[in-house]
Amino acid sequence: MNQKYELLYGDTNRMLKINAMQNEVYTVESGAMVSMDDVFEIKAKTGGLSKTLGRLFSEEAMFVQKFRAKADGELLLSPQYLGDIQVIEMDGSRNYRLGISSFLASSDGINVNTKSGGFNGMLSGEGLIQMEASGIGTLFISAYGAIHKKEVAAGETYIVDSNHLVLWDSSMRYTSELATGFFGSIAGGEGLVCRFQGPGTIWIQTRNPAVISANTSK
């Protein structure tokens, strides 16, 4: 019997295979579909003006796609970066904030809405408007490189370069600051960091997508 969700190939070249059953619905980031059986009804969705503007200001794609299976079939998805994919099962007890471009897909029952990132979100580079996942179902996240999961204990402080953030508990408090002072960060190529307060869980990507953007723009 096929697994419901399969992660194909290595940690840095992952592809997600969804073995969908009839009438199941999946929300997929625009451009992530690689191939599929001819059993899916596809609709582009914005979620209304407020969600569209929220995704725009959060630097996410303005459109997502809804795939509804008219019969059992497979759906293959791939992220924009060469990297890992992880499956997060959500039971409704926690909400998660998503780093830029980390949303790949979700099952029906997961809501991905825009939330204010506040001053810290704007300063960290994660955005004044951030994406938040809530509900009961399965969330699929992707990253540049491998994904490292870090459990932060109550009372513990943990610092993450903002370009490496993939996912974190919405309940976690954090502040944003320059890594080594303003001049040191600019001159040394170091960026902004987020100082998280536990308890909570953070998922971190091992590579920095900003480096790709900088190199390709030269």
LINDA-V918683 format. One record per residue. N is the residue number from 0. PHI is phi in whole degrees, -180 to 180 (NA if undefined). PSI is psi in whole degrees, -180 to 180 (* if undefined). NEAR is the number of other C-alpha atoms within 10 Angstrom. Layout:
# LINDA-V918683
[[N PHI PSI NEAR] [N PHI PSI NEAR]]
This chain:
# LINDA-V918683
[[0 NA 134 3] [1 -68 144 7] [2 -69 153 9] [3 -64 -48 11] [4 -128 132 16] [5 -125 134 15] [6 -101 113 19] [7 -96 144 13] [8 72 -170 11] [9 -74 173 12] [10 -63 -24 16] [11 -107 6 16] [12 -139 38 18] [13 -68 147 24] [14 -134 141 23] [15 -99 128 26] [16 -110 120 20] [17 -105 120 19] [18 -94 88 17] [19 -80 148 24] [20 -104 160 15] [21 -53 134 13] [22 78 -1 14] [23 -73 148 15] [24 -124 135 20] [25 -127 137 23] [26 -96 129 24] [27 -131 136 22] [28 -61 139 25] [29 -57 131 17] [30 89 0 15] [31 -87 -18 18] [32 -70 129 18] [33 -98 -51 13] [34 -162 168 12] [35 -168 161 15] [36 -71 155 13] [37 -82 59 13] [38 -132 6 17] [39 -105 137 22] [40 -97 127 13] [41 -117 133 14] [42 -133 133 12] [43 -77 142 14] [44 -141 138 15] [45 -110 -26 16] [46 83 16 15] [47 95 171 9] [48 -63 -43 9] [49 -64 -42 12] [50 -69 -38 18] [51 -61 -47 19] [52 -65 -37 17] [53 -63 -45 21] [54 -66 -36 22] [55 -63 -47 14] [56 -75 -18 16] [57 -90 3 27] [58 70 19 17] [59 -93 162 21] [60 -61 142 15] [61 -68 -27 18] [62 -117 146 18] [63 -121 168 21] [64 -121 141 20] [65 -104 122 22] [66 -108 116 22] [67 -111 126 20] [68 -82 118 23] [69 -81 -15 16] [70 -157 172 15] [71 -61 140 15] [72 -176 168 16] [73 -102 147 20] [74 -131 124 21] [75 -107 128 18] [76 -125 147 22] [77 -139 138 23] [78 -76 169 26] [79 -74 -27 15] [80 -103 156 17] [81 -73 108 18] [82 -175 -165 22] [83 -90 162 26] [84 -131 139 28] [85 -129 150 18] [86 -103 121 16] [87 -112 114 12] [88 -87 124 13] [89 -110 132 18] [90 -108 8 13] [91 92 -8 13] [92 -85 -18 8] [93 -135 146 14] [94 -108 154 19] [95 -129 138 20] [96 -89 141 26] [97 -106 134 23] [98 -70 167 28] [99 -60 128 22] [100 67 16 21] [101 -90 -16 24] [102 -76 127 24] [103 -110 -50 25] [104 -167 171 28] [105 -156 154 24] [106 -82 167 20] [107 -62 140 17] [108 107 -15 17] [109 -100 128 20] [110 -106 130 18] [111 -117 108 22] [112 -120 166 17] [113 -89 139 20] [114 -134 154 18] [115 -70 130 15] [116 -89 -9 20] [117 67 -172 12] [118 -62 -39 13] [119 -65 -38 17] [120 -65 -42 20] [121 -66 -45 16] [122 -68 -36 19] [123 -74 -16 21] [124 93 -6 19] [125 -80 -9 22] [126 108 143 21] [127 -64 -33 18] [128 -111 129 22] [129 -121 162 24] [130 -96 137 27] [131 -128 132 22] [132 -102 135 24] [133 -144 169 20] [134 108 -167 17] [135 -121 124 18] [136 155 -153 16] [137 -120 130 19] [138 -112 134 26] [139 -113 122 18] [140 -115 154 23] [141 -131 163 29] [142 -150 167 34] [143 -93 112 24] [144 90 -161 22] [145 -83 165 20] [146 -110 127 24] [147 -110 128 15] [148 -99 128 13] [149 -122 122 13] [150 -92 124 13] [151 -107 120 17] [152 -76 161 13] [153 -58 132 10] [154 84 -8 9] [155 -89 146 12] [156 -110 137 14] [157 -139 135 16] [158 -111 132 14] [159 -131 133 16] [160 -61 131 19] [161 -62 -28 24] [162 -73 -11 23] [163 -103 1 23] [164 -76 134 25] [165 -116 -48 24] [166 -158 145 25] [167 -155 157 21] [168 -60 131 19] [169 -62 -26 16] [170 -77 -13 15] [171 -74 134 16] [172 -88 142 15] [173 -151 157 16] [174 -123 156 15] [175 -114 143 21] [176 -157 160 17] [177 -72 144 18] [178 -62 -48 19] [179 -134 32 14] [180 92 156 12] [181 -57 -54 14] [182 -66 -41 11] [183 -63 -38 13] [184 -68 -44 14] [185 -70 -48 13] [186 -72 -36 8] [187 -91 -3 10] [188 79 9 9] [189 -86 151 16] [190 -112 -152 20] [191 -89 148 20] [192 -123 156 23] [193 -112 129 25] [194 -102 104 17] [195 -91 146 21] [196 -111 128 19] [197 -77 168 20] [198 -89 159 16] [199 160 178 19] [200 -123 138 19] [201 -126 136 21] [202 -107 131 21] [203 -125 139 24] [204 -93 143 22] [205 -80 -13 17] [206 -121 159 17] [207 -106 110 16] [208 -65 -22 17] [209 -65 -27 12] [210 -68 -40 10] [211 -62 -46 11] [212 -61 -41 10] [213 -67 -41 9] [214 -73 -38 8] [215 -74 -21 8] [216 -85 -9 6] [217 -75 * 5]]
